[in-house]
């Protein structure tokens, strides 16, 4: 792949890797958010028209959209800043393509680094009259709107300025959801052997400052049993031209009335962002409005408590929201007179900071754990006397190795990193398995400790550094590790491998809304074609939990590749075929996932199931450059995929 170059007064160069980052950051969905765009356009036009500003400052300009709106509204000068080099390159080209280079200046820097004055090197000659920004995420404050606007009020803006947005309020409800709680809890990992991953004293670990768990409530409310324990609660408001409301750390406590008895697991949060003082233009993520606006770039947030809290109807409890510059956290107390603690919560167990939410839910999957444990027991029995079974655990997780040790096998895990070696050793000690589970630093020590070659391999493909990647990136890491150990002859000839094989499967799908974040960008009266050109060069396979979205299958499942994990080397594989559609509709893309076989028709599957509840499952999505519509029963999708056994790389292409 070569960098994109466009001839213009200022060269525009964007590398494909930058395009992939932009695609993953959901800028397309944001730019195609018509309600948000029109509300911002009207608020900007009103602010600029009322004040006739000399200078508009756009903080976090991104693609330059809001800067262009300000110039089109009549602003004499606009100065936009963003810290992302690839975004700034796009923004400069957008400004040029809209013939506004004489009005708009774009710079790659933090707003806190803007230099005001007439001196050489200054960015702007004086303070701004209007400030526009949209540095908000699903939690509202996670992109740094509070410190950015505090600095702007003090250093960049005139006293009688206009601020867009004008204010914002976060709202919430207390909720009960045992299934969602499985994305947080590490204290009760369910399995036959009653194994633990954390000490009981740390079982109610808050997780520290957490990245909120995001959901699109409108898409999952029919799939997930969520019980609401309160009415809507106004949690906290910020007025962005008032420094006194932007302080942090800060807290807001209030009494909340419980409307339904149950167990509170979390707070569901959303926000209203008011763009103008008259409240004529409000952008909201409220899932309970009469007509909620679907968007993927902003969702609702679930903030978990440190431990489930029983609540009783018609009683009052104290709910406290605490925040710093970037994070929110909550506490719930029966003592309505309890004092507020502004200290930052810490992860005591050490695992919340390592695992993504999907991994925590996976560890809490009782059915999956029991399938693995049953297969481990059967494998040990097949090999011989448990105390003579030599088991090697691969990857970055040892739960299934602990199961093998609980059932008598002599288990070894190779861990070269001292931090993880200490963490795993503590998990062995928690379960009192030090006698037959050893954590070592290299394979030679593993062979010495085991007293010979290994006849049972537990190879769950999980690696900490690949949690955000497509699932087969973990598989390729596992295949590389297996190939290395095969070469070193550390396995017996009759070694038992768990899992035994792995299949890459796929199916064609139609989305209800999800595909919008891959469509061409179109905003009335603004030329953003450069963004479409950039995105067209790279349509990466992206990872998504399909349970979060509404979709339907248009084909049956079809197999792409099969990997026998007992093989010393994985052969190259190619598939070129056509797959028939079994349902009519619009084909937006192809979903891919991995299934792992434990033998005897026992499978751990990542298959997306229509209408399933939130779970650990994540799939890769390959979007067609242009939707294929309409497809009818019998229409075909061309499949052209290959696997490079030497490099461990998978390449996929689907042709409509």
N, C-alpha and C positions, 0 to 999 in steps of 0.2 A: 504494500500500500504506500502510495506517495502522498506527500502533503498537498493540500489544495492550494493553488495559487490563482489569484485573479488580478488582471491588469487594471490598475486604477492609479489615481494620484498618490495614494499611499498603499503600498503592497499589502495584500491580505493573504496571510499564510496560516493555515490551520491544519495540524497533523491529525490523521485519523484517530489516534488515541485521545485527542482532545474532543473529537466528535463523540466518541464512545462515552466519555465522562459527562458530556452535556446530555446525551440521551438517557443515561442512568439517573441523572439529577432531575428528570421529569420536567424540563423546561418546555417541552412541547405541550404537555397538558396544561401548564401554567399559561403559556402564550395563547392557547386556544380556549381559555376560560373566559367566554364572552361576557357573562354577568360581571365578573371581576373587572375586565377591561373597560366595559362601558361605564361602570360606577367610578372607576379611577379617572376616566376621560372627562366625565361630567364634573367631578370634584376639582380636577386640575383646571378645567376651563373656567369654572366659577372663581377659584382662588386667583388665577392669573388675571381674569377680567376685572375683578373687584379691586385689585391692588396695583395693576400695571407695574410689575416688579422689574427692577434693573437686573436682578440675578436670581435664578432658580438653582438650588443645589439638589441633586438627585443622589441620595446615598444608597449604595448597592444597586447600581443602574442595571446590572445584568446585561441583557441584550440591547439596552438603550430605549426600550419601548416607552417608558414613562417620560424620559427626556424628550423624545420626539413628540409625545402628546403635549408637553409643556410648550415646546417651540411652536407647534401648530396652533396652540391656544393664544399665541401672541407674546410669549416671553422674549425679551430682547437678547438675553444671554442665559445659557444653561450650562452648568458644570456637573458632569456625572462621574462618579468614581465607583470602582469595583476592584476587589483584590484578586479576582480570577483573570489570569492572562488570556485564556482562550475566550472568555466572555467579553473582555475588553476588545479583543480583536474583532469579534462579531459586532459589538456595539459601534465601533468606529466605522465599520463597513455599512451598517444600517444607517447611521447618520449621513454618510456620504451618498448612499443610494436614495435617500429621501431629500437630497439637496439642501441639507441643513448644516453643513460644515462651518458656515459663517456664524451660526448661532450657538451650536452645541460643541463643547469640548469634553472629551472623555479621557480620563487618566486611570492608570492601573495603580491604585494605592488604597490604603485604608482611609476612611473619612477622618480619623484622628490624626492623619499625617498631612492633611490639607494645610498649606501655608497661605495665610491671608496678608495682603499688604502690597505696596508698590515696589518693594525691593526686588533685585534680581533673584530669580528662582521661585518667586511667589506663584501660587496656582491661580488665585483670584485677587483682584485689586481691593475688594472690600467684602463686607459681610452680605449674606444672602437675605432676600426679602421673603422667599418661599422655599420651604424644604419639603421634598417629596421622598418617600421611601416605601419599600415593601419588604423589609427584612424581618419577615415573620415566618414561622413554621407552624406545624400542627399544634404545638404547645403555646404558641404566640411568641414567647420570648427566646426561643432556642437559637435564633440566628443573630442575637446580639442587639436587638432594637433598643434596649434600655441604656447600655453604655454608649451606644452610637449617638442617640438623641441627647443624652446628658452632655456629651462633648459638644454636639452641634449647638445646643442652647447656650452654652458658655462661651464658645469660641468662633462659631461660624455664622450665627444668625443675628439680624437686627432685632431690637426689642419688640417692635410691632410687626412680627413676621406672621406668615400663614404656614400652618403645619398640616401636611397630609401624610398619614392619617391624623385625625384630631385626637382620638382616644380609642380605648379598647377595654373590653370586659371579658373575663373568663367566667364560665358557668359550669355547673356540674350536678351530678346526681350520685348518691351512694348506690352501689349495685352489689348484687349477689350473683356469682357465677363460678361454681366449682371448676368448670372446664377452663375458663380463662385463668383461674388461680394456678392451674398447672403450668402456665407460662412464667410463674414467679417462684413457686415453692420448690426448694431442694431438700426439705427436711423429711419428706415422706415418699421417697422413690419406691414404688410398689413392685415387689417381686416375691417369688416363693421363699427365698432365703432370708428375707428381712434384712437385706444389706443396706448400709447407709453410705452416703457420699460426704456428709458433714456431721460433725459432732452434735449431739443433742443440744448442747449449750448454744449452738449457732444455728439451730433449725429455724428460728424465726428471724433470720438475718433480713434486714430491710433491703439489701442489695445495693446500699449506698445511693449516690445520686444516679438515678436510673434514666436511661433513654426511654421515654414513654412508649408503651405498646400501642401502636396505631391500628385503628380499625375503621372501615367504612360501615357505620352502623346500619345504614339503609340497605346494604347488600347482605348483611349477615343476620339481621334481626329475625328472619324467618328460619334460620338454621341453628341459632344459638339461644339457649334458654338463659335469658338475662332477667333477673328480678329487680325491679326498681324499688328502693327502700325509702326514697324521699321524692318530693317534687323538685323542680329546678331550683338550684341554689346559686345566687349571685355571689361569686367567690372573691373577686377583686377587680378593681378598675384602675387604669392608668390614663392620665391626661398628658399627652406628649409635649405640650408646651409648658407644663408645670413641673419644674425640677423637683418639687417636694414629693411628687407622686412617683418619681423614677428612681428613688433611693433603693439600694440593695446592699446587704441582705435585708429583707423585710418580711413581715408576716401579717396575716389577717385571720383573726379568729372570730367565730360566731357560733351561736346556738342553732342547731338544726333539728327540726321535728321529724321523727321517724314515722312514716306513713304505712309501713308494712313490716311486720316482724320477720327476722331472718338472720343471715350471717353476712356481714359486710366484708367483701374481699377487696374492693377497689372503689375508686372515684372515676366516673366517666366525665371527661372534660371536653368542652368546646368553647368557641369564642365568637363575639361580635366585634368587628373593627369598624369604627365610625370614621368616615373620611372627612366630614365637614361638621362645623359647630351646630348647624341646624338639623343634623341627623337625617338629611335627605338621601344620603348615599351610604349604605351599610353593607359590608361584606361579612358573611357569617358562615360558620361551619356547624350551625345548629341542626342536629339530626331530627329534631322534633317539630321543626317549622312545617307549615302546611304544604309547602313545596320545597323540600330540601334540594339544594343545588349539588349535583354529583361532581366531585372532583377528586383526583387521585393525589395531587400535589399537597393538599391539605386534607387531613382526615380528623376523626375524633381520637382522643387520647385516653388510654386506660392507665391510671396511676394506682399501683397496688399498695395496700397497707403492708406493714412488716409482718403482721399475723392476722388471720381472720378475727373479726370482732362481732360477737352476738349483739343484735339490736332488737328492741321491743317496740311495737307499735304504740304511738301516742306518748312516747317519752322524748326527752331532749338530750342531745349529746353535743359536745364541743368539737367542731371541725376546724382545723388550722391548716391554712395554706402558707407555706414558707417558700421563699425564693431567693436566689442570688441573681447574678446578671444573666445567667443562661438556663437555669434549671428550676423546676418546681418540685416540691414534695409535700406530702400530707400526713397528718396524724389525726386520729379520732379517739376521743376520750369520754368516759362516762362522767368525769369530773369537769363540770362546766366552769370551774374556777381555776383550772390548772394553768400554770405559767407557760408562756411561749418560749421555746428553745430555738435560737437562730443558728445553732451549730450545724455544720454540714454532716449529713448521715454518712456512715462508712459501711462498706461491705466487709463483714466480719468473717464470712465463710471462704472468701477468696474465689468463689466460683461465678458469682453474678458478673464480675468484671471480665471473666474469660468467655462465658457462654453467651451466644445469642438466645433470644427468647425461644426461638424454634427448637434449639437444642435442649433447653430446660423442659419444654413440653414433651420432647421425644424421650428424655430420661424418665418422665412420668407416665409414659404409655405402658400401662399394665399388660395389655395383650402382647405388645411387642417384646417386652421383657420376659414374659412367660414363654413365648415361642423360642426365644434364644436359650432360656434356661433349660427347657425341655430338651432341645437339641444338644446342649452341652452335656446333660446327664446321659443321653443316649449314646453320644460319641465316646464318653469316658467308659461306659459299660462295654462298648464295642471294642475298644482298644485293649482293655484288660483290667487288672487290679488298679483302683483309683490312685493309690499312693505311688504307683510306678508310672503313671501317665505324666509325661513331660509336656507341658503346655507353654507355648510362646504367645504373648499378647502383642499385637501390632497396633499402631495408631496412637492417638493421644487420649484415649479413654480406657479405663480399666474396669468398668462395672461388670462386664461379662467375664473378665478374668477373675474378678472376686467371686463370681458364681462358680467358676471352675474350681477355685481354691476351696470354697465352702463344701464342694462335693468331693474333696479329697485329692485333686490333682496337684502336682508340683508345678507352680506357675511362675513364669519369669516375664518381666517387661523391660525392654531396653529403652532407657530415657537418658539422653545425653545432656539435657538442660537441667541445671541444678535446681531451679525454682520448681519445675514440674516434677522433678524427682522427689523433692521434699513434699510436694502436695500429694502425690500418689502414695508415698510412704505413710503419710498421715491417714489416708483413706484405708490403707491396709491395717494400720494399728487400730483405727476406730472399730473395725470389724474383727479384731483379734485373730488375724490370719498371718501373722509374721512368720510362723513356722514353715508355711508352704507357699508363700507369695513373696518373691524378691524383686526389688527394683534395682537394676544395674545400669551401668553407663555404656557398655559396648557388648557386641554379640559374643566375643570370645569369653568374657566374664559370664555371660548368660549360659553358654555351653558348659563352662566349668561348674557353675552353681547347679545346673540341671543334671550334670553327670552323664551327658551324652546328647545325641540329636533329639529333636522335638518330634513327637508323633501327633500332637494336636495344636493347630494354629487357630487362634481366635483373631479374626482380621476384620473387625468392624471398621469400615472406611470413614473414620472421623479424624480430622486434623484441624487444630485450632485456627491456623492461618488461612484456611480455605472456607470458612463458614459463610462468607459473603459471595462466594463464587458459584458457578454452575456445579451441580452435584458431581458430575464426573471428574471435576478437578480433584476431588478427594479420591475418586477411584484411580485416577492416573498416579497419584502419590502412592496409593496402596500397591498398585502394580509394580511401580519402581522399587518399592521396599521389598516386595516378594521376589522380584528378579534378582536383587542384590543378595538376598539370603539363599536363593536357589543356587546362585553362582558359588557361594561359600559353603554349599553342601551342609546346611544346618538342619535339614529335614530328613526324616526317615523315608524309605521308599514307599511305605504305606501311610504316609501322613494324612490325617483327617483335617480338612479345611472348613472353617465356618466363618462366613458363608461359603457354599461350594461353588456357586456361579452367580453371575450378575447379567441382567439383560437391560439394554437400553430400548425403551418402548416410546411410542408416540401416538398421537391422534390429532386430527384436524378439528378446529373449534370455531364457533361464532361467539363473539363477545357482545354483551349489551352496551357497555360503556368503556371498558378497559382499553379498547383499541384506539380511543381518541388520543392517547398519549404518544401514539406513533404516526398520527396523521400529519399531513402538511399543515404548516402554520398559516393562518389567514386572519389578519386583523384589518378591518375596513380603514382605508385611507392611509395605511402605513405599509411600506414595502419591506417585507421581511424575507424576501426570496433567498438571500444569502444564508439564512439559517436553514431553510429547506435544502439548499444545495449541500451544506455541511452535513446535515443529518442523513441525506441520501447516500453519502459515501460510506456510512457505517450504520448498519442495522444489527447491532450485536444481539446475541442470545442473552436475554436478561432473566434474572431469577425472581420469581414471584410466588406467593402463596395463593393458589387459585381458589381456595376456599373463601377468600375475601371478596371475590367478584362474581357477577352473574354471567353465566356462559352456558353453552350447550354443545354437545359432541355432534360432529357432522360425519365422522367415520368411526369404524371400529378401531380398537387398539391394533397397532402393527409393530412388529419387532424390527429393530435396526441392527443391533449387534448383540452377540452373546459371548461372555467372557468366562472361561473356565479358570477359576482362581488357582487350581492345582497345577496348571501348566507352567513350565519353567519360563517360557517366553510367549508373549501374546502375538499371534500372527496378524499380519495386515488383514483388514476386512473392508470390503466394498459392497454397497448395495445400490442397485439402480432398478427401480421398479415403479409401478403405478398403483395407487391405492384408491379404491372406489369410495365415494361418499354414500352413506347409508341414510342420510337425512338431508332435506332441502334447507337452504339458508344462505347466509353470506359467510364465506370462508375468510376469516381474518388472519389466522395463523395456525401454527402447529405447536402443540405442547409436548415436551419430552420429559421423561423421568426414568429412574432406575428402580428395578426390582431385584431383590437379593433372595436367592434360594438357599434354604437351610437343609434341603433334602426332603424326600417323601412328601412332596406337595406342600411343604411349609415355606411360605414366602413372606418376606417383609416388603411391602409395596409402598411406593410413593405416588401411586396413581391418584390423580384428582378425581373425586367422586362428586357428581353434581348434587348440590344441596347439603354437603357434609358440614359439620360443625368446625369451628376453628381448630387447627391441629398443627403439628410440627411439619407437616408435609409442604415441601416447596418444589416447584417445577421450573424448568427452563421454557421460555416462550420465544419462538421464532416467528416474527410477524411478516406476512407477505408484504412486499413493497406496495402493492395495490390490492385491495380486497378483491376476492374472486366472487362475483355475484352476477346473477344468482346461480348457485350450484344446485343441481337436482340429483335425485337418487340415480347413481350410476356414473355421475361425473367423476373425473379422476384427478389426483394430485401426483405430480411427478416427484419421485424421491431419488436424490443423488447424494449419498453420504459415504464417508470413508473413515477408517481408523488406521492411524500409523502406529504399528506395534512397536517400532523402535523409539519414536518420540513420545508415544502415549497420547497423541492428539486426535481429537475427533472433529471432523468437519462435516457440516450438514448444509444441504440446500434443498429447498422444496419449491417446485415450479408449478404455477397454476396454468 
